Amino acid sequence: MKKKKAPTAAIAIAAIVLVVIGGISYYFLVIEKEGPPGEGPTPEEGAPEARIFELPNWEAAAGWSFNLFSELENKAYAMTVDFIGESTLGGEAYYQLNYSFNPPIGDLVTNSKAWLKKDTLMPTKVQYLQGDNLLTESIAIYTFSENMWPLRVDKEFTLIENRVSEGTVLSYLVRVETIENVTTPAGVFECPKIVYYRNNTATKNEWYSPQIKWYVKTEDKQFKQTIELQSY
């Protein structure tokens, strides 16, 4: 019988980290690590939970359409995401995505451009636009206690999100909880469920599908949004 693996307990961390992007130095303080309560069994070899989900490699034709529902606004949006290609920021490799929204978010944002780091798929830079006019820009730096990819059930790691443009630093414990069949308007997909914990509370759930090489569903409890795949 295999032993159970207990989730990582909450641990205080204090460190000053220097990150350089585009020749600009950013200093930030890592102050915490939070973990979920409870524990889960180690998957048996050959079971669905033992599957490994590798980092996707996007091609130029990649694109997805989503339904985005904002609980705060009680409003639905059609969101289209198109993969534009690869680029570099600060000498590192990125994917560039274009987002479009119908109707415009906040009656202003019609589209956005995002630069996602190739080895994590996390958005370092996002520009929010009204047509061709830049409204605002956000910069974030993500630090991981171990590589995010590949995904597997019971994998967990600490994620530090340094929102440079806002001057805030957030700490999460990210855990791949299980594998679920997720029903969306685009069909049913077998996905690992990724949960983001902050202060022992789940703040975001994501379901990643290797079939479409992206997330088919996201529940963001902080911003009270649900995003579901419509087509691909």
NORWO-V886551 format. One record per residue. N is the residue number from 1. SS is DSSP state (H for helix, E for strand, C for the rest). PSI is psi in whole degrees, 0 to 359 (* if undefined). NEAR is the number of other C-alpha atoms within 12 Angstrom. Layout:
# NORWO-V886551
{{N	SS	PSI	NEAR} {N	SS	PSI	NEAR}}
This chain:
# NORWO-V886551
{{1	C	133	8} {2	C	147	10} {3	C	151	11} {4	C	150	14} {5	E	121	17} {6	E	139	18} {7	C	155	28} {8	C	133	25} {9	C	166	22} {10	C	131	21} {11	E	134	20} {12	C	135	15} {13	C	138	17} {14	C	118	13} {15	E	147	14} {16	E	125	14} {17	E	136	20} {18	E	127	16} {19	E	136	20} {20	E	124	17} {21	E	127	20} {22	C	31	15} {23	C	0	10} {24	E	133	12} {25	E	134	14} {26	E	127	22} {27	E	137	20} {28	E	157	27} {29	E	124	24} {30	E	123	28} {31	C	350	24} {32	C	163	25} {33	E	125	33} {34	C	146	32} {35	C	158	31} {36	C	155	32} {37	C	164	19} {38	C	183	14} {39	E	161	17} {40	E	156	23} {41	C	152	20} {42	C	130	24} {43	C	143	24} {44	C	147	16} {45	C	133	13} {46	C	346	10} {47	C	157	14} {48	H	326	20} {49	H	345	27} {50	H	1	23} {51	C	150	24} {52	C	131	26} {53	E	111	29} {54	C	160	21} {55	C	127	22} {56	C	154	23} {57	C	108	22} {58	C	150	26} {59	C	165	17} {60	C	333	14} {61	C	0	15} {62	C	141	25} {63	E	151	28} {64	E	152	29} {65	E	139	32} {66	E	157	32} {67	E	125	31} {68	E	122	34} {69	E	125	28} {70	E	114	24} {71	C	326	18} {72	C	321	15} {73	C	346	15} {74	C	51	12} {75	E	143	20} {76	E	144	23} {77	E	148	30} {78	E	125	28} {79	E	124	32} {80	E	134	30} {81	E	124	30} {82	E	134	27} {83	E	120	30} {84	E	320	22} {85	E	195	24} {86	E	150	21} {87	E	181	19} {88	E	146	19} {89	E	125	24} {90	C	29	18} {91	C	5	12} {92	E	157	19} {93	E	136	20} {94	E	154	28} {95	E	144	34} {96	E	130	34} {97	E	147	36} {98	E	131	29} {99	E	143	33} {100	E	147	33} {101	E	135	30} {102	E	116	24} {103	E	171	21} {104	E	140	23} {105	E	129	25} {106	C	20	20} {107	C	17	15} {108	C	307	21} {109	E	109	27} {110	E	334	28} {111	E	167	33} {112	E	158	34} {113	E	135	36} {114	E	140	34} {115	E	113	35} {116	E	129	32} {117	E	130	30} {118	C	328	26} {119	C	357	25} {120	C	337	28} {121	C	25	30} {122	C	142	30} {123	E	108	29} {124	E	321	37} {125	E	132	33} {126	E	129	30} {127	E	131	30} {128	E	128	28} {129	E	157	27} {130	E	97	24} {131	C	239	19} {132	C	0	14} {133	E	123	16} {134	E	123	18} {135	E	312	19} {136	E	166	19} {137	E	140	23} {138	E	143	25} {139	E	132	28} {140	E	145	31} {141	E	130	38} {142	E	131	33} {143	E	133	31} {144	E	144	24} {145	C	336	21} {146	C	168	19} {147	C	135	21} {148	C	319	29} {149	C	149	25} {150	C	161	24} {151	E	145	34} {152	C	153	32} {153	C	138	33} {154	C	359	33} {155	C	136	36} {156	E	150	37} {157	E	160	32} {158	E	135	37} {159	E	124	33} {160	E	120	35} {161	E	111	34} {162	E	101	34} {163	E	87	26} {164	C	317	28} {165	C	341	19} {166	C	343	15} {167	C	29	17} {168	E	152	20} {169	E	128	27} {170	E	145	30} {171	E	135	37} {172	E	152	37} {173	E	125	41} {174	E	131	42} {175	E	134	39} {176	E	107	37} {177	E	311	34} {178	E	182	33} {179	E	129	29} {180	E	153	23} {181	E	117	19} {182	E	126	25} {183	E	126	18} {184	E	170	26} {185	C	339	18} {186	C	354	20} {187	E	191	19} {188	E	133	21} {189	E	140	27} {190	E	120	26} {191	E	144	37} {192	E	139	38} {193	E	122	35} {194	E	125	38} {195	E	133	36} {196	E	121	37} {197	E	138	36} {198	E	128	28} {199	C	43	22} {200	C	17	25} {201	E	134	19} {202	E	121	25} {203	E	340	28} {204	E	140	28} {205	E	136	32} {206	E	144	34} {207	E	114	41} {208	E	135	38} {209	E	121	34} {210	C	341	23} {211	C	318	23} {212	C	354	29} {213	C	34	25} {214	E	181	35} {215	E	127	35} {216	E	342	41} {217	E	141	40} {218	E	132	34} {219	E	109	28} {220	E	106	26} {221	C	337	22} {222	C	312	19} {223	C	1	17} {224	C	55	20} {225	E	146	26} {226	E	130	32} {227	E	127	33} {228	E	144	38} {229	E	131	36} {230	E	317	26} {231	E	165	22} {232	C	*	26}}
